[in-house]
Amino acid sequence: MAQALEIARDDTMEGDSKVVMGDLTAISLRDSVVVPEHLRGTIDALLVLMPVLTRRINSLASECPSGYKPTLPQIRVMTVLAASGTSTVSAIAEALESSRPATSEMIDRMVDIGYVSREPNPADRRQVLISLTPPAAEIMDAKVARRRAVLVESLSDLSEQELAGFLKGMRGFTRTIAPDVMSDPALASVCERAVAGST
């Protein structure tokens, strides 16, 4: 178990936002945290399973239409744009927790490849809006469809009781660890409908 936890901590996130949980700072923080006994098993399981499950779902859903091979950082930009429709470089950089110069350079490369386009904002000609091109939108549609198919296949083996418990637990965990997500009416509505549909 200890070795598995270390592997999970060292590979918690991918790409530009990777956090190496095995460094000295993380170790000192970990050692200073008092874990209640009734939570110890759950926390150990989360540390091991969450990164493993995330990598597995992403790898199974990573297929792109023939001829397109965007990098992980480019996929992250495309994910932001797929959710927002259009955005500015500054807003994309903030969403990715990246610097504006680094994000601007990546956008330049993606424009050259044909993944995104730049157009002046009709309401403010000084502002440039970034949006997905049709080929990039096709990539994102294919990834979402593939990820949905993977989840359908995986969750179909759960009983109604297991699925209801899973959804309620996930909603409660999200409310605690990311309250801003649950405060978004649209996202909260999705969770409420999912829980209602499982009961």
N, C-alpha and C positions, 0 to 999 in steps of 0.2 A: 504493500500500500504506500509506504513512504516514497519508494522510487517512482511509482505512478504519479503521486502528487507532485513530485519535483518536475517530472516530464510535463504535466499539465500546466504547472506554473510557468515553465520556460517557454510555453507555446500557447499562451492564452489568447493573443491577438496576432493578426497577420498584417503585412503591408507596412505603410508609413506609420501607422498608429501602434505598432507592436510594443507591448510592454513586457519587458523581461522581468518576470516575477522572482527569478532566482538571484537577483543582485543583492548586495549587502543591505541596501535600504529596505527592500522588501522583507528580507530575513529578519531585520531588527524590528520592523513593524509587526510581522507575523508573530515573533516571539513575545511581543509586548501585549498582544491581544489575548484577553481571557475569554475562552470559548465555553459557554454553559454546557454542561454535560449532555443535556437533552438535545442540543443542536450539533454536537460534535460529529455524529455520523452523517447528518444531512449536509453539513458544510464540506466534509471530506468528499462526499459523493458529488456535490456540485462542482468542486474544484477539479475533479477527475472527469466527470461526464460532460459538463457544458462545452469545454473546448473540443472534446472528441466529437460530440454530436454536431457542433457547428461546422467543423471541418468535413465531417461525413456528408452532411446535407449539401454543403457548398460544392464538394467534389462531385457528388452525384448529379448536381444541377448545373455543372459548369460547361456543359456542351453549348456551343454557339453555332449559328448558321454557318454553313461551309464558306470558307474564305476569310472569316473574321476571327482574329485572335487578340482581343484587347487584353492588356495587362491588368493585374489586380487593382493598381491605383486608378487606371482608366475606368474600370468597372465601378469603382467607388464614386467617381465623378458622375458616371452615367446613372447610377442608382439615385443620387441626389437630384439629378435633372428629371429622371422618370417620375419622381415624387412631386417635384415642384412645377414641372412643365417648362418654365424658363427661370433663369436666375442670373445673378451677377457674379463676377469673379470673387468679389469680397464675400458674398453670401456662401458661395461654394467652399471657399477657404475656411470660413467659420464652421460650416457643417462638417468638414473633414478634419477640423482642428489642425490645419496646416497654415503655413505662412502665405500671404498673398502673392509674393514673387514666385514661390515654388508652384502654387496653383496656377498662376498666369502662364508660366512656362509649360506646364502640362496641358493647359487649354490650347496653347499655340500648337503643340504637337498633335493634339486631337483634331484641331481644325485642319491641319495639313493632311492627316490620315482620312478625314471625312466622317469622324464620329460626332462632332458637334459643329454648330454654325454660330456666327456672331452677327447680330443685327442691332442697329441703334434702337433705343427705346422710343417709341412714337410719342410718349408723354414727356420725355426728357432726352433730347438728342445727344446730350453729353454723356449719357449712360449707355453702356453696351450690355445687351442681354444675350445670354448663352442658352442654347437649346439643342436637343438631340436632333440629328439628321435621321431620315427614314431608315437607313441601314442600322444605326445605333438603336433606334426604337425597336427594330426587329430583333436585335440581339437581346434587349431587355425583356421583350415579350416572350421570347423563347426561354430565357432563364426563369422567368416567373412561372411559366407553364410547366417547365421541367421540375422546378422546386415544389410546385403544387402537387404534381404527380407523385413525387417522392414521398411527400407528407401523406397523401391519400393512401398510398401503399403501406406506409409504416403505421399510421394510426388506425387503419382498418382492423388490425389484429386486437385492438383494445376493446374491452367490454364497455357498455354504456356507463357503468359505474366507474370504471377506470378513467374513461374519457372525461366524465364530469369532474372527478377529483383532480385530474391533470389540469383542466381549464381553470377551475377555481383556484388551485394552488398557483398557477402561473399568473393569474390576475392579481392575487394577493402579493406575490413576490414582486411583480412589476410595480404595483402601487407603492411598495416600500422602497425599492431600489431606484425607481425612476418615476417619481410622482408627477413630473412634468408630462410624461407620456400619457398617464391616465387622466390628466387634466385637459387633454385635447379632446373636445367633444366627439370628433369623428373616430378617433382611436378607441375612446372609451365605449362608444356605441358598438364598434366591432366586437370588443370583448364581451359586452353585455349580451349581444345577440348570440355569440358562440356559446356562452354559458347557458343561456335560456334554451338554445337548441339541443343541448346535451342532456337536459333534464326531462 
